[in-house]
């Protein structure tokens, strides 16, 4: 039975499901603060979900925290890149449409 739990905890689908459930839960819980609370709640909830799944799989807090921090940094880096590309597309559209 521990082998099955270990293999389930490390599967990418379970990892993503935990991040999704944690993110939705965090977003709902932190809606007390209208916009900022929802965004931060989603990030914190997803990180908590990843942390729990990694700890269940590896039984080592240090590795689980390292994985959760890596997930959070990757999430934030991809969000910043998406925002930059979005603003670039809007700027190109405005330049083409109005100049």
TORLO-262239 format. One record per residue: residue in three letters; x negated, y negated, z of N, C-alpha, C, CB in turn. Coordinates in steps of 0.1 Angstrom, whole numbers, padded with zeros to 4 digits, always signed. Atoms other than C-alpha are relative to their C-alpha. Glycine has a CB too. Example, Ala and Ser with C-alpha at 12.3 -4.5 7.8 and 13.67 -1.06 7.14 Angstrom:
<atoms>
ALA-0009+0012+0000-0123+0045+0078-0009-0012+0000+0010+0000+0012/SER+0009+0011+0000-0137+0011+0071+0008-0011+0008-0004-0005-0014/
</atoms>
This chain:
<atoms>
UNK-0008+0012+0000+0000+0000+0000-0008-0013+0000+0009+0000+0012/UNK+0008+0012+0000-0027-0026+0007-0006-0003-0014-0012+0001+0010/UNK+0006+0002+0013-0042-0020-0028+0011-0006-0009-0004+0013-0006/UNK-0010+0006+0008-0008-0028-0043+0002-0015+0003+0013+0008+0002/UNK-0002+0014-0004-0004-0060-0023-0012-0008-0005+0000+0000+0016/UNK+0012+0007+0005-0040-0070-0032+0001-0003-0015-0013+0008+0003/UNK-0001+0002+0014-0034-0065-0069+0012-0009-0004+0002+0014-0008/UNK-0011+0009+0003-0001-0083-0068-0004-0014+0004+0013+0004+0008/UNK+0004+0014-0005-0016-0113-0049-0009-0006-0010-0006+0001+0014/UNK+0010+0006+0010-0043-0118-0076+0006-0001-0014-0012+0008+0000/UNK-0005+0001+0014-0020-0115-0106+0004-0014-0003+0013+0009-0001/UNK-0003+0014+0003-0016-0148-0124+0014-0004+0001-0006-0003-0014/UNK-0014+0004+0000+0021-0146-0126+0005-0002+0014+0009+0012-0006/UNK-0004+0002-0014+0025-0143-0088-0007-0013+0005-0005+0011+0009/UNK+0007+0013-0004-0001-0172-0084+0008-0011-0005-0014+0000-0007/UNK-0008+0011+0005+0020-0194-0107+0014-0001+0006+0001+0002-0015/UNK-0014+0000-0006+0053-0183-0092-0001-0007+0014+0005+0014+0002/UNK+0002+0006-0013+0039-0193-0057-0001-0015-0001-0012+0006+0007/UNK+0002+0014+0002+0028-0227-0070+0013-0006-0004-0011-0002-0011/UNK-0013+0005+0004+0062-0232-0087+0010-0001+0012+0006+0008-0011/UNK-0009+0001-0012+0082-0223-0056-0004-0010+0010+0001+0014+0006/UNK+0005+0010-0010+0060-0243-0033+0002-0014-0005-0015+0003+0002/UNK-0002+0014+0005+0061-0273-0056+0015-0005+0000-0005+0000-0015/UNK-0014+0003-0001+0099-0272-0059+0004-0003+0014+0009+0011-0007/UNK-0004+0002-0014+0103-0268-0022-0006-0013+0006-0005+0012+0008/UNK+0006+0013-0005+0078-0296-0014+0007-0012-0006-0014+0000-0003/UNK-0006+0012+0006+0095-0319-0039+0014-0002+0006+0002+0003-0015/UNK-0013+0001-0006+0129-0312-0023-0001-0006+0014+0008+0013+0000/UNK+0002+0004-0014+0117-0316+0013-0005-0015+0001-0010+0009+0007/UNK+0006+0013-0001+0098-0348+0006+0008-0011-0008-0014+0000-0005/UNK-0008+0010+0007+0126-0366-0013+0005-0011+0010+0012+0007-0006/UNK-0003+0010-0010+0131-0386+0019-0007-0013-0005-0005+0003+0014/UNK+0007+0012+0006+0105-0410+0003+0003+0001-0015-0015+0000+0003/UNK-0005-0002+0013+0121-0416-0031-0009+0005-0011+0006-0012-0005/UNK+0008-0004+0012+0094-0414-0058-0013+0006+0005-0003-0012-0009/UNK+0014-0005-0005+0060-0411-0040+0001+0013+0008-0006-0011+0008/UNK-0002-0012-0008+0074-0385-0016+0002+0012-0008+0011-0002+0010/UNK-0003-0011+0009+0086-0363-0044-0013+0005-0007+0011-0004-0010/UNK+0013-0003+0006+0053-0365-0062-0010+0007+0009-0006-0012-0007/UNK+0009-0006-0010+0032-0358-0031+0005+0013+0005-0002-0010+0011/UNK-0006-0012-0005+0056-0332-0019-0002+0012-0010+0015-0001+0003/UNK+0002-0010+0010+0053-0313-0052-0014+0005+0000+0004-0006-0014/UNK+0014-0004+0000+0015-0314-0051-0003+0008+0012-0009-0013-0001/UNK+0003-0007-0012+0013-0304-0015+0007+0014+0001+0005-0008+0012/UNK-0007-0012+0000+0039-0277-0019-0006+0011-0009+0015-0002-0004/UNK+0007-0009+0009+0022-0262-0049-0013+0005+0006-0002-0006-0014/UNK+0012-0004-0006-0011-0262-0031+0002+0010+0012-0008-0013+0005/UNK-0004-0010-0011+0005-0245+0000+0003+0013-0006+0011-0006+0008/UNK-0004-0013+0006+0020-0218-0023-0012+0007-0004+0009-0002-0011/UNK+0012-0006+0004-0014-0211-0038-0008+0005+0011-0008-0010-0009/UNK+0008-0003-0012-0031-0211-0004+0006+0013+0006+0001-0011+0010/UNK-0006-0012-0006-0006-0185+0009-0003+0012-0008+0015-0002+0002/UNK+0002-0012+0008-0009-0162-0020-0014+0005+0000+0005-0003-0015/UNK+0014-0004-0001-0046-0163-0020-0004+0006+0013-0009-0013-0003/UNK+0003-0005-0013-0048-0157+0017+0005+0015+0001+0005-0008+0011/UNK-0005-0013-0001-0025-0127+0014-0008+0010-0008+0015+0000-0005/UNK+0008-0009+0009-0046-0113-0014-0014+0003+0005-0001-0006-0014/UNK+0015-0001-0004-0081-0119+0000-0003+0001+0015-0007-0011-0006/UNK+0002-0001-0015-0076-0121+0038-0012-0008+0004-0001+0014+0004/UNK+0011+0008-0004-0102-0148+0039+0004-0015-0002-0013+0003-0008/UNK-0005+0014+0001-0092-0184+0047-0010-0009-0008+0001-0006+0014/UNK+0009+0008+0007-0124-0199+0033+0002+0002-0016-0014+0004+0003/UNK-0003-0002+0015-0118-0183-0002+0013-0005-0004-0002+0015-0003/UNK-0014+0005+0004-0081-0192-0001+0000-0015+0000+0010+0005+0011/UNK+0000+0014+0000-0088-0228+0008-0008-0005-0012-0007-0006+0013/UNK+0008+0004+0011-0115-0230-0019+0008+0001-0013-0012+0009-0001/UNK-0009-0002+0012-0090-0216-0045+0011-0011-0001+0006+0013+0000/UNK-0010+0010+0000-0063-0240-0034-0005-0014-0003+0007-0001+0014/UNK+0006+0013+0004-0086-0270-0036-0004-0001-0015-0013-0003+0009/UNK+0002+0000+0014-0097-0260-0070+0012-0001-0009-0007+0013-0004/UNK-0013+0001+0007-0061-0256-0081+0004-0015+0000+0011+0009+0006/UNK-0005+0014-0001-0053-0291-0068-0008-0010-0008+0000-0004+0015/UNK+0008+0008+0008-0083-0307-0084+0003+0001-0015-0015+0003+0003/UNK-0003-0003+0014-0075-0291-0117+0014-0006-0004+0001+0015-0003/UNK-0014+0006+0002-0038-0303-0114-0002-0015-0001+0009+0004+0011/UNK+0002+0014+0001-0049-0338-0107-0008-0005-0012-0007-0005+0013/UNK+0008+0003+0012-0075-0339-0134+0008+0001-0013-0012+0009-0001/UNK-0009-0002+0012-0050-0326-0160+0011-0011+0000+0006+0014-0001/UNK-0010+0011-0001-0024-0352-0148-0006-0013-0005+0006-0001+0014/UNK+0007+0012+0004-0049-0380-0152-0002+0000-0015-0013-0003+0008/UNK+0003-0001+0014-0059-0368-0187+0013-0002-0008-0006+0013-0003/UNK-0013+0001+0007-0022-0365-0197+0004-0015+0000+0010+0008+0006/UNK-0003+0014-0001-0016-0401-0185-0008-0008-0010-0001-0005+0014/UNK+0008+0007+0009-0045-0414-0205+0004+0002-0014-0015+0004+0002/UNK-0005-0003+0013-0034-0396-0236+0013-0006-0003+0000+0015-0003/UNK-0013+0006+0002+0001-0409-0232-0001-0015-0002+0009+0003+0013/UNK+0002+0015+0003-0010-0445-0229-0007-0003-0013-0008-0006+0012/UNK+0007+0001+0013-0033-0440-0259+0010+0001-0011-0011+0010-0001/UNK-0011-0002+0011-0003-0427-0280+0009-0012+0000+0008+0013+0003/UNK-0009+0012+0000+0019-0457-0269-0008-0011-0006+0004-0003+0015/UNK+0008+0011+0006-0009-0481-0278-0002+0001-0015-0014-0001+0007/UNK+0001-0003+0015-0014-0465-0312+0013-0003-0007-0005+0014-0003/UNK-0014+0002+0005+0024-0466-0318+0002-0015-0001+0010+0007+0008/UNK-0003+0015+0000+0026-0503-0308-0009-0007-0010-0003-0006+0014/UNK+0009+0006+0009-0004-0512-0329+0005+0003-0014-0014+0006+0001/UNK-0005-0003+0014+0011-0494-0360+0013-0007-0002+0001+0015-0001/UNK-0014+0006+0002+0046-0508-0354+0000-0015-0001+0009+0005+0011/UNK-0001+0015-0001+0038-0544-0346-0011-0008-0006+0001-0003+0014/UNK+0011+0008+0005+0005-0553-0362-0003+0005-0014-0012+0002+0008/
</atoms>
